[in-house]
Amino acid sequence: MSESKASSLQRYHTQQYVNGTKCELNQKLRKTEVRFVCEEGTADYIHRLDEPETCSYIMTIHTMLICHHPFMKPPTPSQSVSITCNPLLSETQYRDYLQQLEAKEAAEKAEREKEAELQRQKAEAELDERRRLAGEKAKYFRENQIVDVYVEGLPDVKSDEVAPMYMISVILSLAGTQDSTVEVEGSPDINSGEEPDLSEQWNSILKASRDTGNY
């Protein structure tokens, strides 16, 4: 049996010889594969003999007798293509690029630090304002001798624990306003449990107190 085969490395014509003598090692009949490989300009010779399995042989013969067949010709070796690399940037341009990159990163870092500082200053200003307002409240309560405030139907509260909505009524009364109660538009229900931000109302009350000479 003969056939032609081609591998990724070499093309060859092969012949199989089977039913040989009995192998003493595995009790099987010997077999041999003969491979004819094209090699132009040379006489026939045995290139190598392999035994991939016990009593199974592969004999490779180089010969020019099959080179006339196009399929048996060895593949044309591919020619290497030279690769030339050129830098995209010159050395000076590359240094300039690094400097620009460093400057950009420094600017971004400075911007982040500036934003963080502004946020810190804003938080400190808000804290100072709350402290200032609390101090003015305490001073006003102290100068007007406001210690206990009792509102019928509500629990007793003292000094800075007084619910803001009821303190407004008391302070306006002490500041000399005509009405002893005041309704603040947009204020939450007194039973809602919410504590509104009455900074503007307090500032108005304190201003009214100053105008009347009570503070």
C-alpha positions as CSV (number, residue, x, y, z in Angstrom):
1,M,0.0,0.0,0.0
2,S,1.4,3.4,-1.0
3,E,0.1,6.9,-0.6
4,S,1.3,10.5,-0.5
5,K,1.2,12.6,2.6
6,A,2.1,16.1,3.5
7,S,2.9,17.3,7.0
8,S,3.4,20.9,8.1
9,L,7.1,20.4,7.8
10,Q,7.7,17.9,4.9
11,R,5.9,16.2,2.0
12,Y,6.6,12.6,1.3
13,H,5.4,9.4,-0.5
14,T,4.9,6.5,1.8
15,Q,4.7,2.7,1.4
16,Q,3.4,0.3,4.1
17,Y,4.9,-3.2,4.6
18,V,3.0,-5.4,6.9
19,N,2.8,-9.1,8.0
20,G,6.5,-9.3,8.7
21,T,8.2,-11.8,11.0
22,K,6.8,-12.4,14.4
23,C,8.2,-10.1,17.1
24,E,9.6,-11.9,20.1
25,L,8.7,-9.0,22.5
26,N,5.0,-8.5,21.8
27,Q,4.1,-11.5,19.7
28,K,2.9,-9.2,16.9
29,L,3.9,-9.3,13.2
30,R,6.5,-6.7,12.3
31,K,5.6,-3.8,10.1
32,T,7.5,-1.0,8.3
33,E,6.6,2.3,6.8
34,V,9.0,3.6,4.1
35,R,8.8,7.3,3.5
36,F,10.3,8.8,0.3
37,V,11.2,12.4,0.6
38,C,12.2,14.6,-2.3
39,E,15.8,16.0,-2.2
40,E,17.0,17.4,-5.5
41,G,20.5,16.9,-6.7
42,T,21.4,13.9,-4.6
43,A,21.5,10.1,-4.8
44,D,19.1,7.9,-2.9
45,Y,20.1,7.3,0.7
46,I,18.5,6.2,4.0
47,H,18.1,9.4,6.0
48,R,16.9,7.8,9.2
49,L,15.3,4.7,10.8
50,D,12.9,5.1,13.7
51,E,11.1,2.6,15.9
52,P,8.1,4.5,17.4
53,E,6.6,1.3,18.7
54,T,8.0,-2.2,19.5
55,C,8.8,-3.9,16.2
56,S,7.1,-1.1,14.2
57,Y,9.6,0.9,12.0
58,I,9.7,4.0,10.0
59,M,12.4,4.3,7.3
60,T,12.9,7.7,5.7
61,I,14.7,7.7,2.3
62,H,15.8,10.9,0.5
63,T,15.6,10.6,-3.3
64,M,15.3,12.8,-6.3
65,L,13.1,10.3,-8.2
66,I,9.9,11.9,-7.0
67,C,10.9,15.5,-7.2
68,H,9.3,15.8,-10.7
69,H,5.8,15.6,-9.1
70,P,4.6,19.1,-8.1
71,F,3.1,17.8,-4.9
72,M,6.3,16.2,-3.8
73,K,8.4,19.3,-4.2
74,P,9.4,20.8,-0.8
75,P,7.6,24.1,-0.1
76,T,9.4,27.2,-1.1
77,P,11.0,28.6,1.9
78,S,9.5,31.9,2.9
79,Q,11.8,34.9,2.8
80,S,12.2,36.9,5.9
81,V,11.0,40.4,5.8
82,S,13.2,43.0,7.5
83,I,11.5,45.2,10.1
84,T,12.8,48.7,10.6
85,C,11.7,50.5,13.8
86,N,11.9,54.3,14.1
87,P,11.0,56.2,17.2
88,L,7.7,58.0,17.1
89,L,9.2,60.9,19.1
90,S,12.6,62.3,19.3
91,E,14.5,62.3,22.6
92,T,13.7,66.0,23.1
93,Q,10.0,65.5,22.2
94,Y,9.8,62.6,24.6
95,R,11.3,64.7,27.4
96,D,8.8,67.5,26.6
97,Y,6.0,64.9,26.7
98,L,7.0,63.7,30.2
99,Q,7.2,67.3,31.4
100,Q,3.7,68.0,30.1
101,L,2.4,64.8,31.8
102,E,4.0,65.8,35.1
103,A,2.6,69.3,34.9
104,K,-0.9,68.0,34.2
105,E,-0.7,65.6,37.1
106,A,0.5,68.4,39.4
107,A,-2.3,70.7,38.3
108,E,-4.9,68.0,38.9
109,K,-3.4,67.3,42.3
110,A,-3.5,71.0,43.2
111,E,-7.1,71.3,42.0
112,R,-8.1,68.4,44.3
113,E,-6.2,69.9,47.2
114,K,-7.9,73.3,46.5
115,E,-11.3,71.7,46.4
116,A,-10.7,69.8,49.7
117,E,-9.5,73.1,51.3
118,L,-12.6,74.9,50.2
119,Q,-14.8,72.1,51.6
120,R,-12.9,72.3,54.9
121,Q,-13.3,76.1,55.1
122,K,-17.0,75.8,54.3
123,A,-17.4,73.2,57.1
124,E,-15.5,75.4,59.5
125,A,-17.6,78.5,58.6
126,E,-20.8,76.6,59.1
127,L,-19.5,75.3,62.5
128,D,-18.5,78.8,63.5
129,E,-21.9,80.2,62.5
130,R,-23.7,77.6,64.6
131,R,-21.4,78.4,67.5
132,R,-22.0,82.1,67.1
133,L,-25.8,81.6,67.0
134,A,-25.7,79.3,70.0
135,G,-23.6,81.9,71.9
136,E,-26.0,84.7,71.1
137,K,-28.9,82.5,72.2
138,A,-27.3,81.7,75.5
139,K,-26.4,85.4,76.1
140,Y,-29.9,86.5,75.3
141,F,-31.4,83.9,77.6
142,R,-28.9,84.8,80.4
143,E,-29.5,88.6,80.1
144,N,-33.3,88.2,80.0
145,Q,-33.2,85.6,82.8
146,I,-35.0,82.9,80.7
147,V,-34.4,79.8,82.7
148,D,-37.6,77.7,82.6
149,V,-40.4,77.8,80.1
150,Y,-43.6,76.0,80.6
151,V,-46.2,75.6,77.9
152,E,-49.5,74.1,78.9
153,G,-49.9,70.6,77.5
154,L,-46.2,70.2,76.8
155,P,-43.4,68.8,79.0
156,D,-41.1,71.1,80.9
157,V,-38.0,72.2,79.0
158,K,-35.1,74.3,80.1
159,S,-32.6,76.8,78.6
160,D,-31.2,75.5,75.3
161,E,-33.4,72.4,75.4
162,V,-36.5,74.6,74.8
163,A,-38.3,73.6,71.6
164,P,-37.4,76.4,69.1
165,M,-41.0,77.1,68.0
166,Y,-42.2,77.9,71.6
167,M,-39.0,79.9,72.4
168,I,-39.7,82.2,69.5
169,S,-43.1,83.2,71.2
170,V,-41.4,83.8,74.5
171,I,-38.5,85.8,73.2
172,L,-40.7,87.9,71.0
173,S,-42.8,88.7,74.0
174,L,-39.7,89.7,76.0
175,A,-38.4,91.7,73.1
176,G,-41.4,94.0,73.3
177,T,-43.5,92.8,70.4
178,Q,-47.3,93.3,70.5
179,D,-48.2,89.7,70.1
180,S,-46.9,87.0,72.5
181,T,-47.3,84.2,69.9
182,V,-46.0,84.1,66.4
183,E,-46.5,81.7,63.5
184,V,-43.5,81.0,61.3
185,E,-44.6,80.1,57.8
186,G,-43.2,76.8,56.6
187,S,-42.4,75.5,60.1
188,P,-43.0,71.8,60.8
189,D,-45.8,70.5,63.0
190,I,-44.8,70.8,66.7
191,N,-45.6,67.2,67.2
192,S,-43.6,66.0,64.1
193,G,-40.5,65.4,66.1
194,E,-38.4,67.5,63.6
195,E,-36.1,70.2,64.7
196,P,-36.1,72.9,62.0
197,D,-33.2,75.2,61.1
198,L,-34.4,78.5,62.6
199,S,-31.1,80.5,62.0
200,E,-32.9,83.2,60.0
201,Q,-35.7,83.5,62.6
202,W,-33.2,83.7,65.4
203,N,-31.2,86.4,63.6
204,S,-34.5,88.4,63.1
205,I,-35.4,88.0,66.8
206,L,-32.0,89.1,67.9
207,K,-32.1,92.1,65.6
208,A,-35.5,93.0,66.9
209,S,-34.2,92.7,70.4
210,R,-31.3,95.0,69.6
211,D,-33.6,97.6,68.0
212,T,-35.8,97.7,71.2
213,G,-32.8,97.9,73.4
214,N,-33.4,94.6,75.2
215,Y,-30.1,93.1,73.9
